[in-house]
Amino acid sequence: MKFDLDQEQRDFAASIDAALGAADVPGAVRAWSAGNTEPGKRVWSQLAELGVTALAVPEEFDGIGAHPVDLVLAIEALGRWCVPGPVVESLAVAPVLLAGAPDAAERLAGLAAGELIATAALPPHAPRAVDAHAADLVLLAENSQAAIAQIGSEHRSVDPSRRVFGVTAAGDSWEADTSRAYEVGALATAAQLVGAGQAMLNTAVDYAKQRTQFGRVIGGYQAIKHKLADVHIALELARPLVYGAALSLADGSADTARDVSAAKVAASDAALAAAHSALQTHGAIGFTSECDLSLWLLRVQALRPAWGDATTHRRRVLEAI
């Protein structure tokens, strides 16, 4: 099967890149890490104006009801720019969980308009709610049930701009498609990882063209070229797996779980390779908080185990063979 994005999808991704490129997203990430979520929420307001927050919300609730491919396309772009906040949980997972809620119309319309930011926990593979402190709506879902949740204790996170909290149910529950919510969460995380990996590769390539060693730019050395080329190949292999899984999800394919897990594993591995190569290309400066690369390094380390770690997803692929 041949698959490619159409021009409308490419233009949509370009509009997201243009908006986020004009915003100070790294500054918003650093502010979010320090406890100031306002710059980050202004970025979310821009995304709402572009329709990003409405993508997964059905049309009858003032959303767009977009195809899953459009959703992962947008989330990949957000991963490229390291947008802070519960991206996967609010844009992809919450609309699925809220579908059967008593007040679904009001909640979903709020998500679509960007008036609400939601987060969610789905034990056992997503046991904690990301950025619950900054969310307007916190959900807890398990065993085909979902409920509004209250925030519990905060847990340590490798990424200070991605805080995680324990949550407990705080009200009556409703029936929810928790299986689909999990697949959507894992797939959206894979898309975010591909975007982050691409950003680190782009940063490393640009830096390799500027940094000099032994009288020449380091990008001229084969060792650097080959390392970055390997990352490019890994990302080019992971990206179609993500889009293929989105097609499986849309079609209700029996292979959806397998395809989502394959995408998550490939995206995690590619993003890790990008992180290693970008850091080696930058040298010690890449570790420093002043260097924007460090924001993606931490984000990737936090996202790789999110919504199911590599062992979990490799096992699902193996069981499907």
Helices and strands as residue ranges (DSSP letters): H 7-22, H 25-33, H 38-50, G 52-54, G 59-61, H 68-80, H 87-88, I 89-93, H 94-97, G 98-100, H 104-113, E 118-121, E 129-130, G 132-134, E 137-142, E 145-155, E 164-175, H 178-208, E 212-213, E 216-217, G 218-220, H 222-251, H 256-282, G 283-287, H 293-303, H 310-320
